[in-house]
Amino acid sequence: MINIDLLFLKELFLFIFIFTVSILVIVLPIILFREWIISLFRRPLFKRQLQQKKQRDGIPKEVQREVWRRDEHRCVECGSQKNLEFDHIIPISKGGSNTARNIQLLCEECNRKKSNRI
């Protein structure tokens, strides 16, 4: 009977020891490096994401009026006059600017087809 109790106590001690060590191995680094781990999720992964988060300037009204007159209130691709949008010929993400030379009128459908391609 004493043998069984000792065996049980050994197994119980071993279980408690392994459980405690495994909890420490998992939880202790999280406690110690909590701020660092949180900062990983807040930081953008790539420079492009950081640049995209910056608020970009809208197209100036005088440029919009000039493009509207130049393109004669029509989509430059299909000639439609419905759901017109100002589109950057060279996208801002690829170094384009907000000048009349870089902006055209496209209908919504043509603009979605173009996406951010040049």
C-alpha positions, 0 to 999 in steps of 0.5 A: 500500500505504501508503494502505491502511494509513493508511486502515485505521489511521484507521478503527481509530483512529476505531472505538477512539475511538468505542468508548471514548467510548461506554463512558465515556458509559455506564459513567462515570455509573453509577460516579459515581452508583452509590449514588444509583441503588441508593437508587432501587431501595430507596426506596418509590415512593409514600407508600402503599407506605411506610405498608404496610411498617409492621407494623400491630397485630393485633386485640386478643383481647378485641375478637375475643371480643366480635365472635365472641359478637356475630356468634354464630359465623357469617358476617354475610353468608351465615351460614356457620360455616366458615373464619371470619375477622375483617374490618374494615368500614372497612379499616385502609388507609382509616382504620379501627380495631381496635374491635368496632364496625369488625370483623365475622365473614366466611367466607373466601369473603365476605371475598375478595369484599369485598377492601378495599372499605367 
